[in-house]
């Protein structure tokens, strides 16, 4: 660690970054496989895996003591090897995949047990982002909106009318101090057809939904208790046992019973309909590296003349 404290220590001491690191990236097979998923690979030639790059870009707002990775039990060793500065207690192992709501909800519940009500930011481990300063600025605005009680997402400026991504529709500016560009979210939509995607972009109201969410742990858990009470109860039960000798017994009993659902469907969509979701415009390059076409576009051109 540098002797000079990062700015995050001064302006976001209550912020914790959660990195869900799951999925096999099957459209990148055989490069990405269930035993060695894409987030563990250096796909762009940057010298860092996608997971390591995710932690690197968050360094200005969350040092390693404020980073938590939620990953499958089979990937824990590899994650710890790639992120040696991360405390063992900050790698949460899922015994089986239960989708993003269970992963992020577990992290929120464990953080609340350990630290009380804090701001959580969830950032997938397998995305490529350019312009880290622009990303960090968006995260800082998202933290301010989260402190104001919103579930906040970062909407990516769409470079094309893609049918591969979901979209978030924004409304009026919210006028939040410290978050001047944050807008009300009017709704989320699933992957549209090409004509609909073009119409979305023509309105100027739609951005790509990258699945990044920033919110206070209490706000997230309160919404979950209201929208999915059984899932909330199971996650809280697991979190209360997580740092005790009863963890393995409780996890093995409760985890398989948890509902498998994405955070978008469990929280983002219903809370947006009630006016509780905000969006920070993310004006940085972004890609989820979903297939080989996406990967090819990210790689530097090879000069074949040599």
ROZA-330954 format. One line per 4 residues: number of its first residue (from 1); their letters; for each residue x, y, z of N, C-alpha, C, O. Coordinates in steps of 0.2 Angstrom, whole numbers, plus 2048, in hexadecimal, padded with zeros to 3 digits. Layout:
NUM	a	X/Y/Z/X/Y/Z/X/Y/Z/X/Y/Z; ... .
***
This chain:
1	xxxx	804/7FA/800/800/800/800/804/806/800/80A/806/803; 802/80B/7FD/806/812/7FC/805/815/803/800/814/807; 80A/819/805/80A/81D/80B/805/823/80A/803/825/80F; 803/825/804/7FE/82A/803/7F7/827/803/7F6/822/7FF .
5	xxxx	7F3/828/807/7EC/825/807/7E8/827/801/7E9/82C/7FE; 7E5/822/7FE/7E0/823/7F9/7DB/828/7FB/7D9/829/800; 7D8/82B/7F6/7D3/830/7F7/7CD/82D/7FA/7C9/830/7FE; 7CC/826/7F8/7C6/823/7FB/7C6/823/802/7C0/823/805 .
9	xxxx	7CC/823/805/7CC/822/80D/7C9/829/810/7C7/829/815; 7C9/82E/80C/7C7/835/80E/7BF/836/80C/7BC/838/810; 7BD/834/806/7B7/836/804/7B2/830/804/7AC/831/803; 7B4/82A/805/7AF/824/804/7B1/81F/809/7B2/819/807 .
13	xxxx	7B2/820/810/7B4/81B/814/7AF/816/816/7B0/810/818; 7A8/817/814/7A3/813/815/7A1/80E/80E/79C/80B/80E; 7A6/80F/809/7A4/80B/803/7A8/805/803/7AE/804/804; 7A5/7FF/801/7A8/7F9/800/7A6/7F6/7F9/7A0/7F7/7F7 .
17	xxxx	7AB/7F4/7F5/7AA/7F2/7EE/7A9/7EA/7EF/7AD/7E6/7F1; 7A3/7E8/7EC/7A2/7E0/7EB/7A3/7DE/7E4/7A0/7E1/7DF; 7A6/7D9/7E3/7A8/7D7/7DC/7A5/7D0/7DB/7A8/7CB/7DD; 79F/7CF/7D8/79C/7C8/7D7/7A1/7C5/7D1/7A1/7C8/7CC .
21	xxxx	7A4/7C0/7D3/7A8/7BC/7CE/7A5/7B5/7CD/7A8/7B0/7D0; 7A1/7B5/7C8/79E/7AE/7C6/79C/7AE/7BF/79E/7B2/7BB; 79A/7A8/7BD/798/7A7/7B6/79E/7A4/7B3/7A4/7A5/7B4; 79C/7A0/7AD/7A2/79C/7AA/7A4/79F/7A3/7A9/79D/7A0 .
25	xxxx	7A0/7A5/7A1/7A2/7A8/79B/7A2/7A3/795/7A7/7A3/791; 79C/79F/795/79C/799/790/79D/79C/789/79F/798/785; 79B/7A2/787/79C/7A4/780/7A3/7A5/77E/7A5/7A6/778; 7A7/7A5/783/7AF/7A6/782/7B2/79F/783/7B8/79F/783 .
29	xxxx	7AE/79A/783/7B2/793/783/7B6/792/77D/7B3/794/777; 7BC/78E/77D/7BF/78B/783/7C3/790/787/7C6/78E/78C; 7C4/796/785/7C8/79B/789/7C5/79C/790/7C9/79C/794; 7BF/79D/790/7BB/79D/797/7B7/797/798/7B3/795/794 .
33	xxxx	7B9/793/79E/7B5/78D/79F/7B3/78E/7A7/7B5/792/7AA; 7AF/789/7A9/7AC/789/7AF/7B2/789/7B5/7B1/78C/7BA; 7B7/785/7B3/7BC/785/7B8/7C1/78A/7B8/7C5/78C/7BC; 7C1/78E/7B2/7C6/794/7B1/7C2/799/7AE/7C3/79B/7A8 .
37	xxxx	7BD/79D/7B1/7B8/7A1/7AE/7BC/7A8/7AB/7C2/7A9/7AE; 7B9/7AC/7A7/7BC/7B1/7A4/7BF/7B6/7A9/7C4/7BA/7A7; 7BC/7B7/7AF/7BE/7BC/7B3/7C5/7BB/7B6/7C9/7BF/7B8; 7C8/7B5/7B5/7CE/7B3/7B8/7D4/7B4/7B2/7D9/7B3/7B3 .
41	xxxx	7D1/7B6/7AC/7D6/7B6/7A6/7D8/7BD/7A5/7D4/7C2/7A6; 7DE/7BE/7A2/7E0/7C5/79F/7DE/7C5/798/7E2/7C2/794; 7D8/7C7/796/7D5/7C6/790/7D7/7CC/78B/7D7/7CB/785; 7D9/7D1/78E/7DB/7D7/78A/7E2/7D8/789/7E4/7DD/785 .
45	xxxx	7E6/7D4/78C/7EE/7D5/78B/7F0/7DB/790/7F6/7DD/78E; 7ED/7DC/795/7EF/7E2/799/7F3/7E0/79F/7F6/7E4/7A2; 7F4/7D9/79F/7F9/7D7/7A4/7F5/7D5/7AB/7F8/7D3/7B0; 7EF/7D6/7AB/7EB/7D5/7B1/7E4/7D2/7AF/7E1/7D3/7AA .
49	xxxx	7E2/7CD/7B3/7DC/7CA/7B2/7D6/7CF/7B2/7D7/7D4/7B5; 7D0/7CD/7AF/7CA/7D1/7B0/7C8/7D3/7B7/7C7/7D8/7B9; 7C9/7CE/7BC/7C8/7CE/7C3/7CD/7D3/7C6/7CB/7D8/7C9; 7D3/7D3/7C4/7D8/7D7/7C7/7D7/7DE/7C4/7D8/7E3/7C8 .
53	xxxx	7D5/7DF/7BE/7D4/7E6/7BB/7CE/7E9/7BF/7CE/7EF/7C0; 7C9/7E5/7C1/7C3/7E8/7C4/7C5/7EB/7CB/7C3/7F0/7CD; 7CA/7E7/7CF/7CC/7E9/7D5/7D1/7F0/7D4/7D0/7F4/7D8; 7D5/7EF/7CF/7D9/7F5/7CE/7D5/7FB/7CD/7D7/801/7CF .
57	xxxx	7D0/7FB/7C9/7CD/801/7C7/7C9/804/7CD/7C7/80A/7CD; 7C7/800/7D2/7C4/802/7D8/7C8/805/7DD/7C6/807/7E2; 7CF/804/7DC/7D4/806/7E1/7D3/80D/7E4/7D4/80E/7EA; 7D1/812/7E0/7D0/819/7E2/7CA/819/7E7/7CA/81E/7EB .
61	xxxx	7C6/815/7E7/7C0/816/7EC/7BF/810/7F1/7BB/810/7F5; 7C3/80B/7F0/7C3/805/7F4/7C9/801/7F4/7CB/7FD/7EF; 7CD/802/7F9/7D3/7FD/7FA/7D1/7F6/7FB/7CC/7F5/7FC; 7D6/7F2/7FC/7D5/7EB/7FC/7D1/7E9/803/7CD/7E4/803 .
65	xxxx	7D1/7ED/808/7CE/7EB/80E/7C6/7ED/80D/7C2/7EA/811; 7C4/7F0/808/7BD/7F2/806/7BB/7EF/800/7B6/7F1/7FD; 7BE/7E9/7FE/7BC/7E6/7F8/7BA/7DF/7FA/7BE/7DB/7FE; 7B5/7DC/7F8/7B2/7D6/7F9/7B0/7D2/7F2/7AD/7D5/7EE .
69	xxxx	7B3/7CC/7F2/7B1/7C8/7EC/7AD/7C2/7EE/7AE/7BF/7F2; 7A7/7C1/7EA/7A3/7BC/7EB/7A4/7B7/7E5/7A3/7B9/7DF; 7A6/7B1/7E6/7A8/7AD/7E0/7A6/7A5/7E2/7A4/7A4/7E8; 7A6/7A1/7DD/7A4/79A/7DE/7AA/797/7E2/7B0/799/7E2 .
73	xxxx	7A8/792/7E6/7AD/78F/7EB/7B3/78C/7E7/7B8/78C/7EA; 7B2/78A/7E1/7B7/787/7DD/7BC/78C/7DB/7C2/78A/7D9; 7BB/793/7DB/7BF/798/7D8/7C2/79C/7DE/7C6/7A0/7DD; 7C1/79A/7E4/7C4/79E/7EA/7CB/79E/7EA/7CE/7A3/7EB .
77	xxxx	7CE/798/7E9/7D6/798/7E9/7D9/79D/7E3/7DD/7A0/7E5; 7D6/79C/7DD/7D9/7A0/7D8/7D7/7A8/7D9/7DC/7AC/7D8; 7D2/7AA/7DC/7D0/7B1/7DE/7D5/7B3/7E3/7D8/7B9/7E2; 7D7/7AF/7E8/7DB/7B1/7ED/7E3/7B2/7EA/7E6/7B6/7EC .
81	xxxx	7E4/7AE/7E6/7EB/7AE/7E2/7EC/7B4/7DE/7F1/7B8/7DE; 7E6/7B6/7DB/7E6/7BC/7D7/7E6/7C3/7DB/7E8/7C8/7D9; 7E3/7C2/7E1/7E2/7C8/7E5/7E5/7C7/7EC/7E1/7C6/7F1; 7EB/7C6/7EC/7EF/7C5/7F3/7ED/7CA/7F8/7EE/7C8/7FE .
85	xxxx	7EC/7D0/7F6/7EB/7D5/7FB/7E4/7D5/7FF/7E3/7D8/804; 7E0/7D1/7FC/7D9/7D0/7FE/7D9/7CB/804/7DC/7C6/804; 7D6/7CE/80A/7D5/7C9/810/7D1/7C3/80E/7CC/7C3/80A; 7D3/7BD/811/7CF/7B7/810/7C8/7B8/811/7C4/7B5/80E .
89	xxxx	7C6/7BC/817/7BF/7BD/819/7BB/7C1/814/7B5/7C1/814; 7BF/7C4/80F/7BB/7C8/80A/7BA/7C4/803/7B8/7C7/7FE; 7BB/7BE/803/7BA/7BA/7FE/7B4/7B5/800/7B5/7B1/804; 7AE/7B6/7FD/7A8/7B2/800/7A7/7AD/7FA/7A6/7AE/7F4 .
93	xxxx	7A7/7A7/7FD/7A6/7A1/7F8/79F/79F/7F8/79C/79D/7FD; 79C/79F/7F2/795/79C/7F1/796/795/7EF/79A/793/7EB; 792/790/7F3/793/789/7F1/790/787/7EA/792/782/7E7; 78B/78B/7E8/788/78A/7E1/786/791/7DF/784/795/7E3 .
97	xxxx	785/792/7D8/783/798/7D5/77B/799/7D7/777/794/7D6; 779/79F/7D9/772/7A0/7DB/771/7A7/7D8/76C/7AA/7DA; 775/7A9/7D3/773/7B0/7CF/775/7B6/7D3/778/7B5/7D9; 775/7BC/7D0/778/7C2/7D3/775/7C4/7D9/778/7C7/7DD .
101	xxxx	76E/7C3/7DA/76B/7C6/7E0/76E/7C2/7E6/76F/7C5/7EC; 76E/7BC/7E6/771/7B8/7EC/778/7BA/7ED/77A/7BB/7F3; 77C/7BB/7E8/783/7BD/7E9/784/7C4/7EC/788/7C4/7F1; 781/7C8/7E9/781/7CF/7EC/77E/7D0/7F2/780/7D4/7F7 .
105	xxxx	778/7CD/7F3/774/7CD/7F9/778/7CA/7FF/778/7CC/805; 77C/7C4/7FE/780/7C1/803/786/7C6/805/787/7C7/80B; 789/7CA/800/78E/7CE/802/78B/7D4/806/78E/7D6/80B; 785/7D7/804/782/7DC/808/781/7DA/80F/782/7DE/814 .
109	xxxx	77E/7D4/810/77C/7D2/816/783/7D1/81B/782/7D2/821; 788/7CE/818/78E/7CD/81C/791/7D4/81D/794/7D4/823; 791/7D8/819/794/7DF/81A/790/7E2/820/793/7E5/824; 78A/7E2/820/786/7E5/825/787/7E2/82C/787/7E5/831 .
113	xxxx	788/7DB/82C/789/7D8/832/790/7DA/835/791/7DB/83B; 795/7DB/830/79C/7DD/832/79C/7E4/834/7A0/7E6/839; 799/7E9/830/79B/7F0/830/795/7F4/831/796/7FA/832; 78F/7F2/832/789/7F6/832/787/7F8/82B/789/7F5/826 .
117	xxxx	783/7FD/82B/781/800/825/786/804/821/788/809/823; 788/801/81B/78D/804/817/78B/804/810/786/801/80E; 78F/807/80C/78D/808/804/791/802/801/797/801/801; 78D/7FF/7FD/78F/7F9/7F9/78F/7FB/7F2/78A/7FD/7EF .
121	xxxx	794/7F9/7EE/794/7FA/7E7/796/7F3/7E4/79B/7F0/7E5; 792/7F1/7DF/793/7EA/7DC/795/7EB/7D5/792/7EF/7D1; 79B/7E8/7D3/79E/7E9/7CD/7A0/7E2/7CA/7A4/7DF/7CE; 79D/7E0/7C5/79F/7D9/7C2/7A6/7D8/7C1/7AA/7DD/7BF .
125	xxxx	7A9/7D2/7C2/7B0/7D1/7C1/7B2/7D0/7BA/7B8/7D0/7B9; 7AE/7D0/7B5/7B0/7CE/7AE/7AE/7D3/7A9/7AD/7D1/7A3; 7AE/7D9/7AB/7AD/7DF/7A6/7B4/7E3/7A5/7B8/7E3/7A9; 7B4/7E6/79F/7BA/7EA/79D/7B7/7F1/79D/7B2/7F2/79A .
129	xxxx	7BB/7F5/7A0/7B9/7FC/7A1/7BF/801/79F/7C5/7FF/7A1; 7BE/805/79A/7C3/80A/799/7C2/811/79C/7BC/812/79E; 7C7/815/79D/7C7/81B/7A1/7C5/81A/7A8/7BF/81B/7AA; 7CA/818/7AC/7C9/817/7B3/7C7/81D/7B7/7C2/81D/7BB .
133	xxxx	7CA/823/7B6/7C8/829/7B9/7C0/82B/7B8/7BD/82D/7BD; 7BE/82A/7B2/7B7/82B/7B1/7B2/826/7B4/7AD/828/7B7; 7B4/820/7B5/7B1/81A/7B9/7B1/81C/7C0/7AB/81C/7C3; 7B6/81E/7C3/7B7/820/7CA/7B2/826/7CB/7AF/826/7D1 .
137	xxxx	7B2/82B/7C7/7AE/831/7C8/7A6/82F/7C8/7A3/831/7CC; 7A5/82A/7C4/79E/827/7C4/79C/824/7CA/797/824/7CD; 7A1/820/7CD/7A0/81C/7D3/79F/821/7D9/79B/820/7DD; 7A3/826/7D9/7A2/82B/7DE/79B/82E/7DE/799/82F/7E4 .
141	xxxx	799/830/7D8/792/833/7D8/78D/82D/7DA/788/82F/7DE; 78E/827/7D9/78A/822/7DB/78A/821/7E2/784/81F/7E5; 78F/822/7E5/790/821/7ED/78B/827/7F0/788/825/7F5; 78C/82D/7ED/788/832/7F0/780/831/7EF/77C/832/7F4 .
145	xxxx	77E/82E/7EA/777/82C/7E8/775/827/7ED/770/826/7EF; 77A/822/7EE/778/81C/7F3/777/81F/7FA/773/81D/7FD; 77B/824/7FC/77B/826/803/774/82A/803/771/82A/809; 771/82C/7FE/76B/830/7FE/765/82B/7FE/75F/82D/7FE .
149	xxxx	766/824/7FE/761/81F/7FE/75F/81C/7F8/75B/818/7F8; 763/81D/7F2/761/81A/7EC/765/814/7EB/76A/813/7ED; 762/80F/7E7/765/80A/7E4/768/80D/7DE/764/80F/7D9; 76E/80D/7DD/771/811/7D7/775/80D/7D2/778/808/7D4 .
153	xxxx	774/80E/7CC/777/80A/7C7/77B/80F/7C2/77A/815/7C3; 780/80C/7BF/784/810/7BA/781/80E/7B3/782/808/7B1; 77F/813/7AF/77C/812/7A9/782/813/7A3/784/819/7A3; 783/80E/79F/789/80F/79A/786/812/794/781/810/791 .
157	xxxx	78A/817/792/788/81A/78B/789/815/786/78E/812/785; 783/814/782/783/80F/77D/786/811/777/785/817/774; 78B/80D/775/78F/80F/76F/78B/80D/768/78D/80E/763; 786/808/769/783/806/764/77C/803/766/77C/801/76C .
161	xxxx	777/802/762/771/7FF/764/771/7F7/765/76F/7F3/761; 775/7F5/76A/776/7EE/76B/770/7EB/76E/76C/7ED/771; 76F/7E4/76B/76A/7E0/76E/76D/7DB/773/769/7D7/775; 773/7DC/775/776/7D7/77A/776/7DA/781/777/7D6/785 .
165	xxxx	774/7E0/782/774/7E3/789/76D/7E5/78A/768/7E6/786; 76B/7E5/791/765/7E8/793/766/7F0/794/76C/7F2/793; 761/7F4/795/761/7FB/794/75E/7FE/79B/759/7FB/79E; 760/804/79D/75D/807/7A2/75B/80E/7A0/75F/811/79C .
169	xxxx	755/810/7A2/752/816/79F/752/81B/7A5/750/81A/7AA; 755/821/7A3/756/826/7A8/751/82C/7A7/74E/82D/7A2; 74F/82F/7AD/74B/835/7AD/74E/83B/7AF/754/83D/7AD; 74B/83F/7B3/74E/846/7B5/754/845/7BA/755/840/7BD .
173	xxxx	758/84A/7BA/75D/84B/7BF/75A/84B/7C6/755/84E/7C7; 75E/848/7CB/75B/848/7D1/75E/84E/7D6/75B/84F/7DB; 762/852/7D3/765/857/7D7/768/856/7DE/767/859/7E3; 76C/850/7DE/76F/84E/7E4/776/852/7E5/77A/852/7E0 .
177	xxxx	777/854/7EB/77E/857/7EC/783/852/7EB/783/84D/7EE; 789/854/7E8/78E/84F/7E7/78D/84A/7E1/791/846/7E0; 787/84A/7DE/786/846/7D9/781/849/7D3/77C/848/7D2; 785/84E/7D0/781/853/7CC/77E/84F/7C5/779/852/7C2 .
181	xxxx	781/84A/7C3/77E/847/7BD/779/841/7BE/777/83E/7B9; 778/83F/7C5/774/83A/7C6/76C/83B/7C4/76A/840/7C6; 769/836/7C1/762/837/7BF/75E/831/7C2/760/82C/7C4; 757/833/7C2/752/82E/7C4/752/828/7BE/753/82A/7B8 .
185	xxxx	751/822/7C1/751/81D/7BC/749/81B/7BB/746/81A/7C0; 747/81B/7B5/740/81A/7B3/73E/813/7B2/739/811/7B2; 744/80F/7B0/742/808/7AF/748/804/7AC/74D/807/7AA; 748/7FD/7AC/74D/7F9/7A9/749/7F5/7A4/743/7F3/7A5 .
189	xxxx	74D/7F3/79F/74A/7EF/79A/74F/7EA/798/755/7EB/798; 74C/7E4/796/751/7DE/794/754/7E0/78D/752/7E5/78A; 758/7DB/78A/75B/7DC/784/755/7DD/77F/751/7D8/77E; 755/7E2/77B/750/7E4/776/752/7E1/76F/758/7DF/76E .
193	xxxx	74D/7E1/76B/74F/7E0/764/752/7E6/761/753/7EB/764; 755/7E5/75B/759/7EB/758/755/7F1/757/758/7F7/758; 74F/7F1/754/74B/7F7/753/74A/7FA/75A/74A/801/75A; 748/7F7/75F/747/7FA/765/74D/7FD/768/74D/803/76B .
197	xxxx	753/7FA/767/759/7FC/76A/75B/803/766/75D/808/769; 75A/803/760/75B/809/75C/756/80F/75F/758/815/75F; 750/80D/760/74B/812/762/74E/815/769/74D/81B/76B; 750/810/76D/752/812/774/758/818/773/758/81D/777 .
201	xxxx	75D/816/76F/762/81B/76F/760/822/76C/763/827/76D; 75B/822/767/759/828/764/756/82C/76A/756/833/769; 753/82A/76F/750/82E/774/755/831/779/753/837/77B; 75B/82F/779/760/831/77E/75E/830/785/762/832/789 .
205	xxxx	759/82C/786/758/82A/78D/75A/824/790/75A/822/796; 75D/820/78B/75F/819/78D/766/818/78D/76A/81A/788; 769/814/791/770/812/792/770/80A/793/76B/807/795; 776/807/792/777/800/793/777/7FF/79B/779/803/79F .
209	xxxx	774/7F9/79D/774/7F7/7A4/77A/7F3/7A5/779/7ED/7A2; 77F/7F5/7A8/785/7F1/7A9/784/7ED/7B0/789/7E9/7B1; 77F/7ED/7B3/77E/7E9/7B9/782/7EB/7BF/784/7E8/7C4; 784/7F2/7BF/788/7F5/7C5/783/7F8/7C9/77F/7FC/7C7 .
213	xxxx	783/7F7/7D0/77F/7F9/7D4/782/7FC/7DB/787/7F9/7DD; 780/802/7DD/783/805/7E3/77E/807/7E8/779/80A/7E6; 77E/804/7EE/778/806/7F2/77B/804/7FA/780/801/7FB; 777/807/7FE/779/806/805/776/7FE/807/771/7FC/804 .
217	xxxx	77A/7FB/80B/778/7F4/80C/771/7F4/80F/76D/7EF/80E; 76F/7F8/814/769/7F8/817/763/7F9/812/75E/7F6/812; 764/7FE/80D/75F/7FF/808/75E/7F9/803/759/7F7/802; 764/7F6/801/763/7F0/7FD/760/7EA/801/75B/7E7/7FE .
221	xxxx	762/7E9/807/75E/7E4/80B/757/7E5/80D/753/7E0/80D; 755/7EB/80E/74E/7ED/80F/74A/7EC/809/745/7E9/809; 74D/7EE/803/749/7EC/7FD/748/7E5/7FC/743/7E3/7FA; 74E/7E1/7FD/74E/7DA/7FC/748/7D7/801/745/7D2/7FF .
225	xxxx	748/7D9/807/743/7D7/80C/73C/7D8/809/738/7D3/80B; 73B/7DD/806/734/7DF/804/733/7DB/7FD/72D/7D8/7FC; 738/7DA/7F9/736/7D7/7F2/737/7D0/7F2/733/7CC/7EF; 73C/7CD/7F6/73D/7C6/7F6/73F/7C4/7FD/745/7C3/7FF .
229	xxxx	73A/7C4/801/73B/7C3/809/73E/7BC/80A/742/7BC/80F; 73D/7B7/807/740/7B0/808/747/7B1/806/74C/7AE/80A; 749/7B4/801/750/7B4/7FF/754/7B9/804/759/7B7/806; 751/7BE/806/754/7C2/80B/755/7BF/812/75A/7BF/815 .
233	xxxx	750/7BB/814/751/7B7/81A/756/7B2/81A/75A/7B1/81F; 757/7AF/814/75C/7AA/814/763/7AD/814/768/7AA/817; 764/7B2/810/76A/7B6/810/76C/7B9/817/772/7B8/819; 768/7BB/81A/769/7BE/821/76B/7B8/826/770/7B9/82A .
237	xxxx	768/7B3/825/76A/7AD/829/771/7AB/828/774/7A9/82C; 772/7AA/821/779/7A8/820/77E/7AE/822/784/7AC/825; 77D/7B4/821/782/7B9/823/783/7B9/82B/788/7BA/82D; 77E/7B8/82E/77F/7B8/836/783/7B2/838/786/7B3/83D .
241	xxxx	783/7AD/834/788/7A7/836/78E/7A8/832/793/7A3/834; 78F/7AC/82E/795/7AC/829/79C/7AC/82D/7A0/7A8/82B; 79C/7B0/832/7A3/7B1/836/7A3/7AD/83C/7A6/7AF/841; 79F/7A8/83C/79E/7A3/842/7A0/79C/840/7A0/79B/83A .
245	xxxx	7A1/798/845/7A2/791/843/79C/78D/840/79D/788/83D; 797/790/840/791/78D/83D/790/78E/836/78B/78C/833; 795/792/833/794/794/82C/792/78E/827/78D/78E/824; 797/789/827/796/784/822/78F/780/823/78C/77F/81E .
249	xxxx	78D/77F/829/787/77C/82A/781/780/828/77C/77D/824; 781/786/829/77C/78B/827/77C/78C/820/776/78B/81D; 781/78D/81D/782/78E/815/77F/788/812/77B/788/80D; 782/782/814/780/77C/810/778/77A/811/775/777/80D .
253	xxxx	775/77D/816/76E/77C/818/76A/781/814/765/77F/811; 76C/787/814/768/78D/811/769/78E/80A/764/790/806; 76F/78E/808/771/791/802/76D/78D/7FC/76B/791/7F7; 76D/787/7FC/769/784/7F6/762/785/7F6/75F/784/7F1 .
257	xxxx	75F/788/7FB/758/78A/7FB/757/791/7F8/751/793/7F7; 75C/795/7F7/75B/79C/7F5/759/79D/7EE/75A/799/7EA; 754/7A1/7ED/752/7A3/7E6/757/7A5/7E2/75B/7A9/7E4; 757/7A2/7DC/75C/7A4/7D7/759/7AA/7D2/754/7A8/7CE .
261	xxxx	75B/7B0/7D3/759/7B6/7D0/75E/7BB/7CF/762/7BC/7D4; 75E/7BF/7CA/762/7C4/7C9/760/7CA/7CD/75A/7CB/7CE; 765/7CE/7CF/763/7D4/7D3/75F/7D9/7CF/75B/7DD/7D1; 760/7D9/7C8/75C/7DE/7C4/754/7DC/7C5/750/7E1/7C5 .
265	xxxx	752/7D6/7C5/74B/7D4/7C5/749/7D4/7CD/743/7D6/7CE; 74D/7D3/7D1/74B/7D2/7D8/74B/7D9/7DB/746/7DB/7DF; 74F/7DE/7DA/750/7E4/7DD/74F/7EA/7D8/74A/7EE/7D9; 753/7EA/7D3/754/7F0/7CE/74D/7F2/7CB/74B/7F8/7CB .
269	xxxx	74A/7ED/7C8/744/7EF/7C4/73E/7F1/7C9/73B/7F6/7C8; 73C/7ED/7CE/737/7F0/7D2/738/7F6/7D6/734/7FA/7D7; 73F/7F7/7D8/740/7FD/7DC/740/803/7D7/73E/809/7D9; 742/802/7D1/742/808/7CC/73B/80A/7CB/739/810/7CA .
273	xxxx	736/805/7CB/72F/806/7CA/72C/80B/7CF/728/80E/7CE; 72F/80A/7D5/72D/80E/7DB/731/814/7DC/730/818/7E1; 736/816/7D7/73A/81C/7D8/740/81C/7DC/742/821/7DD; 742/816/7DE/748/815/7E2/74F/814/7DF/753/813/7E2 .
277	xxxx	74F/814/7D8/755/813/7D5/758/819/7D1/754/81D/7CE; 75E/81A/7D2/762/820/7CF/767/81D/7CA/769/818/7CA; 769/822/7C5/76E/820/7C0/773/825/7BF/772/82B/7BF; 77A/823/7C0/77F/827/7BE/781/826/7B7/782/820/7B5 .
281	xxxx	782/82B/7B2/784/829/7AB/78B/827/7AC/790/82B/7AE; 78D/821/7A9/794/81F/7A8/796/820/7A1/795/81D/79C; 79B/825/7A1/79D/827/79A/7A4/825/799/7A9/828/797; 7A5/81E/79A/7AB/81B/799/7AA/815/794/7A4/812/794 .
285	xxxx	7AF/812/791/7AF/80C/78D/7AD/806/791/7B0/806/797; 7A9/802/78F/7A7/7FC/793/7A5/7F6/78F/7A2/7F7/789; 7A7/7F0/791/7A5/7EA/78D/7A5/7E4/792/7A9/7E4/796; 7A0/7E0/791/79F/7DA/796/7A3/7D4/793/7A3/7CF/795 .
289	xxxx	7A6/7D5/78D/7AA/7D0/78A/7A6/7C9/78A/7A9/7C4/78C; 7A0/7CA/787/79C/7C4/787/79D/7BF/782/79B/7B9/783; 7A1/7C1/77C/7A3/7BC/777/7A9/7BD/774/7AC/7C3/775; 7AB/7B9/76F/7B1/7BB/76C/7B1/7C1/767/7B6/7C4/766 .
293	xxxx	7AB/7C3/765/7AB/7C9/761/7AC/7CF/765/7B0/7D4/763; 7AA/7CF/76C/7AB/7D4/770/7B2/7D4/772/7B6/7DA/772; 7B5/7CF/773/7BC/7CE/775/7C1/7D1/76F/7C6/7D4/770; 7BF/7CF/769/7C3/7D1/763/7C3/7D9/763/7C8/7DC/761 .
297	xxxx	7BD/7DC/764/7BD/7E3/764/7C1/7E7/769/7C3/7ED/768; 7C3/7E3/76F/7C7/7E6/774/7CE/7E5/773/7D2/7E9/776; 7D0/7E1/76F/7D7/7DF/76E/7DA/7E4/769/7D7/7E6/764; 7E1/7E6/76A/7E4/7EA/765/7E5/7E6/75E/7E6/7E0/75E .
301	xxxx	7E5/7EA/759/7E5/7E7/752/7ED/7E4/751/7F1/7E7/754; 7ED/7DE/74E/7F4/7DB/74D/7F6/7DD/746/7F3/7DD/741; 7FC/7E0/746/7FF/7E2/740/802/7DC/73D/807/7D9/73F; 7FF/7DA/737/802/7D4/734/807/7D5/72F/80A/7D1/72C .
305	xx	809/7DC/72E/80E/7DD/729/815/7DB/72C/81A/7DB/727; 816/7DB/732/81D/7DA/735/81F/7D3/733/825/7D1/735 .
***
